Amino acid sequence: SCLNDVINQRPPAPKIETPRGNIMGFSLWFGRTEVIDNTRNPDFVRKFVLDFFFEEKQNLRFDVYNVDSRSCNISKHDFLGQTFCTLGEIIGSTGGRLERTLSGIPGKKCGVIIFAAEELSNCRDIATMQLCANKLDKKDFFGKSDPFLVFYRSNEDGTFTICHKTEVIKNTLNPVWQPFTIPVRALCNGDYDRSENILHNSVMHTNRDHDFIGEFTTSYRELSRGQNQFNVYEVRHNLEVVTLLSFKVESEYTFPTSLHYMSPYQMNAYAMALKAVGEIIQDYDSDKLFPAYGFGAKLPPDGKISHAFPLGGDGDNPNCVGIEGVLEAYFQSLRTVQLYGPTNFAPVINKVANCAAEITDGSQYFVLLMITDGVISDMVQTKEAVVNAASLPLSIIIVGVGPAEFDAMEELDGDEVRVSSRGRLAERDIVQFVPFRDYIDRSGNQVLSMARLAKDVLAEIPDQLLSFMRSRGIEPRPALSSSPLPELHRHI
């Protein structure tokens, strides 16, 4: 998994037709932005850090409200519209930037929300700093200002994103803002030395339109040097300055959450499912050489995304020796690749289908075992791949791990409704789905009944094999020692 920052970009959003003078903000299902006074084009500072699991469908709903009272009850405020998307859609959008039209009020244009997703570095440092200013420009009729400081971080494409606002200090030309703490990745994404990591800072006077006082630039590297003469910044040419008073960096620690997490004490869910199910069906393969593929990762050395890469890292020979060899390749792959979305099934299905298409005389039969958290990003392409593969000597076993809903998996397991694509029905049912959680204890690390698991995993394979043979008019060979039964080739 990787962390992603869901933010509103600095460029102004299209106008939302609400009366001037109101306060507006929007809420996410697990949190809210701040409210911003008197604007139809809010530029929100608060960011939402999400754990992105490429194999899960992470649905998001955004609601926009016009806040016109101090009530914390969102139902007390005027609803302005909403939109739905998935985290994967934001991450996978061009440039990591997604625009969505708000809806929900009949006959009214509700405006647009702009999102951006950025993959955060593994940097866990948090910075605490304090700044002050002297001799700021007078913006008030009475000769004072109500100043606050705004931080903008540079992006790789040359734009700037707002990353922090200090509090407003009333009626002063010499503000001393309170210390604040901010993740280092929010300031520079953990890359201290990249030359583009510029912090653009504006000093503002708060009123209806937020008057501009002055600005200066710095970098995280400069700030990290602490209080010195280089961290005294001129904001205008009449001795107005902003000074860094203090700067401290500490580390922040978290717990692992991915189902791929490799604990030193027990196997993860994927490894458990692979070992339990693999040991059941490996007995039907004579040479115990199993081609093993992963789908959804950035591969070294250039970070190219692949949805069908050999777990062992050898593109010319994807075979692993036995289930233990597959497990070893899986663990090695976790150490060398970066898991990445979206979750596409079709490339792996098509790869195995191409192998099956070369041998259709009944001498070999292929079984593809797929272990997944249950989300498919390319459902249309996957259905097409299954329909095409249904005419080949191939069966697909899908094992679902984790707590997710498996509606898509059950849809592919067309026991009652045959899978279709572009008006074509699958020639036969070739998919068997089993949710692994139904076979393990409450602790999640012990299979309750290997016999029941074996029965359910293999329940449909014999009929699927026979249906292919019948469709091709292939009859069993005489039961002679020199004429073995068709060999089952299993792919993982």
N, C-alpha and C positions, 0 to 999 in steps of 0.2 A: 504494500500500500504506500501511498505517498500523500502528503498533505497538500491541500489546495486552498487558496485564499479567494473567496467569492466577494468581489468588491464592485463598487460603482466607479467607472472611470471618470477622469477629470473633464473630458469634453462635455459640454452642456447637453442635457437630454432634451428631447422634444417637449414642448410645453404641455402641461396638464391644465385644463381649464377649470381652475378653482379660484374663488374670490381672493384678491390680494389682502394680506393682513392676517391670514390664518396660519397655523402651524401644521406642518405635514411630516409624515414619516411612514415607513412601511415595515411590516413585521415578517419574520421568517418563522417557520414552525417551531424552531428551538430558540428564537431570540428576536430582538428588535434592533433597528438602527436607533440612533439618536433622532430627536425631532429638530427640524430646521425651520426657523422663523421666516415668514414672509417671502416665499419663493414658490414658483411653479417648476423650477428646474433644480431640484436639490442635488447636491454633491455630497453624498454620505461618507463620513469618515470611518465609522465602525465597520470592521471586517469580520467575516465569519470563517473560521478555520475548521475545515471538515476533513475527516479521514476519508479518502477516496479509495474505494474498493472496486477495481476495474471489473470484477466478476459479479458485482451486485448492481441492481437497478435502484438507484437512490433518488426517489421522487421528491421534488421540492415544490412548495406552493408559496407564492409571494402575494401578500395582501397590502394594499396601499390605503392609508387612512388620512383624513384631514383632522388633525388634533386641535380641538378648540376649548379644552378644559384640562384641569389637572388630574382628572380621573385616570387610574391605572387600568380600568376596565375597558378593553378595546371596543366593546359593544356600545360604549357611550359616545364614540366618535363616528364621524361620517365616513362611510365606506366609499372609496373612490375607484376600486377595481382590483383585479387579481390576474395572475398568470401562473401557468404550470410549466415545469420542465424537469429534466433530470440533471443531476450533477454531471453525468457523462456528456450531455448535450452542450453544457457550458464549456467543459474542458475540451471537447472535440470540435468546437466551433472555430472558424477561421480566425487565426490570431488570438485564440482564447477569448474572443469577444462575441457576446450574444445579445441581440436586441429582441425583446418580446413585447407585443402589444397587450395592454391591459384590457380586460373585458369584465362584464358582470353588471353593467348598468344599461338596460335596454335603451336604444336610441341615442346613446351618448358616446363620444370619443373620449376614452379615458386616459390616453397618453401611452408612453413607452417607457419600459425599464431597460437599462443597459447594464449588463453584467460582464465581468471578466474573471477568468480563472488563471491562476499562476501556480505552477508547481513549486512548492517551497523546498528549500534546501534542508538538509538534515541538521542544520545549525540549531542548537537548543539554547543559545545565549540570549539573555535579556539584559537590556541596558536601562539604567536609571540615571537621569540627568536633570540639571536645574539651570535655568537661564534667567537673566535679568536684562533690562534696557535702561538707557539714560538719555535724557534730554530729547524725548520724542516730540514729534510735531504736534502742535495744538490743533485739535479737531473740534473742540466744543466751544460754544459761544462764551462760556465762562473761563476759557483758557486752559482746559484740561482735556485728556482723552480717556477712553475706556479700552485699553489695548489688549489684544491677544495675538498669539503667534501661531502661524500655520506652517506645517512641514509638508513638502511635496517631494516624493522620491522619483528619480528618473527611471524610465523603463527602457528596455533594450531597443524599442522602436523610436526612441527620441521623445516620446510623450512623457508627461508627468502625472503621477497619481497621488492624491492627498493621503497622507498616512497618519497625521496627528494634528490636533488643535489643543492649545493650552486653554486654561480657563480665562475668563475675562476679568481684568482688575479695573475697578471703577475709579474714575476721577484721579488720574495720576499721569505724569510724564516720565516717571522712573519706576516702572513695574518690576517686581520680583515675583516671577511665576513659581508656583509650587513644583517640587520635584515630580517627575512622571516616569513611569516604567513602560517600556515598549520592546517587543521582540526585535532582536537584531535583524531577523529575516524581513521584518516589515520595513526596515530602513534601507537594507541593501541586499536582501535575500541571502545573507551569509557570505557574500563575496566581497571581502573587505578591500581588495586591491584593484578591482575592475575600474578602469578609468571613467566609465560612463556612470558610476555610482555617485551621482551628484545629488545633494539635498538642496532644493530650492526653498527658501523660507521667506514668508511674507509677514510683515507686522501690520495688523489691521486695527481699525477703530470700530467698535460695535455700535451700530445704529440700524435703521431700517435697511440701508443698502451696504453696510460694512465698508467704510472708507479706507482706502489704501494709505498706509503711512510710509512704508519703505520695504526693501527686500535685500537679501544677501544669499550667497551660496556657500556650501561647505561640503564635507563628505564624512562618511562614517569613520574613515581612517583618521581624519583630522580631529573629530570629536573624541575618539578613543584616546588621544594623547592627553586629555584632561585640561585643566585650567592652565593656560599659558598665553603668551602674547599673540599666538596665531589664532586663538579662539576668541578674539575680540573683533567683532564684525561691524564695519561701517554700513549703515543703512541709507544715509543720505550724505550730502557734502557739508552739512552744518553741525558736525560733531555728534550726530545721533549714532549710538552704538548699541549692539546687543552683545552680551558677554556670557560665556559658558562658565558657570560657577562650580559645577561638579559633574563628574561622569564616573559611573561604576558599572562593571559587567559581571554577571553571575550566570550560572548554568541552570537550566530548567529540565526536570526529568519527567518522563511519562512511562506508562505501561504499554506493552505491545498489545495490539487488538486483532491483527490479521489472523485468519484461519491458517495461513502459511507459516506462522511464527514457529520457529524451531526451538522448542524448550529442551533443556538438557535432561529433563525428568520424564517426559512422555512424548509419544508421537503426536503430531498435529492431525487435524481431521482428514486432510488429504492423504497423508501417509497411512493412517489407519484404514481408510476406505480402500486404498490401493492394495495394501497387504491382505486385507480380509477378502476382498472380491477377487483379487488377482490369484490368490492361492487356490480359489475354488475353480477357476476356469483354466488355469495353466496346465492342468492335467490333460487337456484335450489338444495340446500342441506337442508335437513329437520332439522338435529340436530345442525347445525352450529358449528360442531367440525372439525377443519381442521388440519390434520397432516402437520407440517411445517418443512422443512429441509433446511440446508445450504450446500453448496459444495465449497470446497477449503479453508481450514483453519487449523491452528495449535490449538489444543484443550488443555485446562488446565487439569491436572496440569503438564503433562509430555511433552507437545508440539507435541503430535502425530498428523500427518496430516490426515484429513478425507475429503471425498468427498460426504458424505451423513450423516450429523449429525443433530440431532433434535435442532431446534433453541432455544427451551425452556430449553435445557440442560438435560432433563429427557429422558434417553434412553429407559425406559419402557413405557413412555407415551408421544409421540410427538404431541399430540393434543393441539390445541389452541382454545379458545372460541371466535368465530367470527373474523372478519378482524381486529378489534381493538386488540384482543389477539395476532394475528399474528404479527402486527406491534410492540406491546410491546415486544414480544419474539425476533424480529429482532433487535430492539434497544438494548435490553439486551445482545444479542449475540455479537454485535459490541463492547461492553464494556468488554467482557470476553474472546473472541477468537482473534487470530491474523490471518487476512486474508492472504491466501497463495496460490500460484499456484502449479501445473498447473490447468487449468479449465477443469475438466472432467464432462461430462454430463451423461455418461453411468451408474454410480453407482446409481444416484437418479432415473433414468428411470427404471432400473432393480428392485430397491426397490419397486416402485409403481406397476410395472408389476407383481411382486410376489404376491402382495395383490390382484390384479385383477384376477390373475390365480386361486385364491381360490374360486371365485364366478363367474361362467360363465353361470348361468342358466337364465340370463336376469333380475334378480331381482335387480341388482345394476350395475351402470356404473360409471367409474372413470374418472376424469379429472385432469390432472397434469398441473399446471401453473408454468412455469419457467421464472424468470426474470433475464436477463443477459446483459452484455455489448457486447456480440456477438461473442466472440472467443471461439473455441472448441479445446482443446488440444488432445482429444481422438476421433477424427472424425470417424475413422474406427470402434471403439467400439460402438460409439453412433449410427452409422447407423445399426450395428448389433442389438443393443438394440431396435431400432425403428422397424426393420423388425420382430423381435421376438414378440414385443408388439402389432403388427398390427393384430394379431389373437386373441387378448384379448379385453374385454370390457373396452377400455381405449382410451382417446383422450389426446393430448398434446398441450397446448397453450404456445407459446414462445413469450414473450414481450421483445423487444430489447430497452435498454435505452442507452443514451449517443450518441456521434457523430460518433461512429465507423461504418465501413462498415459491412453489415450483409449478406455477400455472403453465408457464411456457413449456416445461419439460413434459407435463402431462398432455399438453396439446400435441406434442410430437409423438407421444406414445399412443398412436391412433387405434386403440382397441375397438372403439365404437365408431369413431368418425375418421375415415382414412385421410391422411395428410394430402393436401393438394397445393399446387403451385401453378399460377397462370392458366387456370382451367384444367389442369391435368391432375388426375388422382394417382396416388402411389399405386404401383402394380400390386404390391403386397405390403403388409405391416412388417417393418424391419426394426422398429425401435422398442426397446424395453427400458422403462424407467423405474428406479427404486430409490426412495429417500433413505439414506444411511442412518439417519437419526432414529428411525423406527426399530433399529436392531441393536442399539447401544444403550447402556445403563445411564442413570441420571448424571453420573460423573463425566460421561462422554468419553471414557477411555477403555471400555470393556464391551466386547460384542456379547450380547445376551444369548443368541442362538445361531451358531454357525450353520446348523442344518437348515433352519428357516431361511437364513440369508441365501444359502446356496440354492434352495428350492426356488425362491423368488427371482434370483438373478438369472437362473437358467431356464425358467419356466417356459419361455416362448422360443428359445433357440431351436429345439428340435423341429417344431412345426414350421419355423421360418426356413430352416434348411430344406425340409421336405417340400415346402411350397415352391422353392426355387427349382429343385430338381424336377418336380412335376411340370412346372411351366416350360422347362426345356426338354421334356421327354427323356430325362436321364434316369435310367433304372439302376438299382443296386447291382454291383458285380457279385459273382459267386463268392461264397464265404470261404475263400482259400487263403492260406497263409501268405501266398505270393501276391495276393490282390487285396491290399489294405483298404479300409474305409477312407473316404475323403478326409484329408488332413485339415484340421481347423487352424487357421493362422490368426493369431490374436494381435491386434495393435492397441496400444495404450496412448 
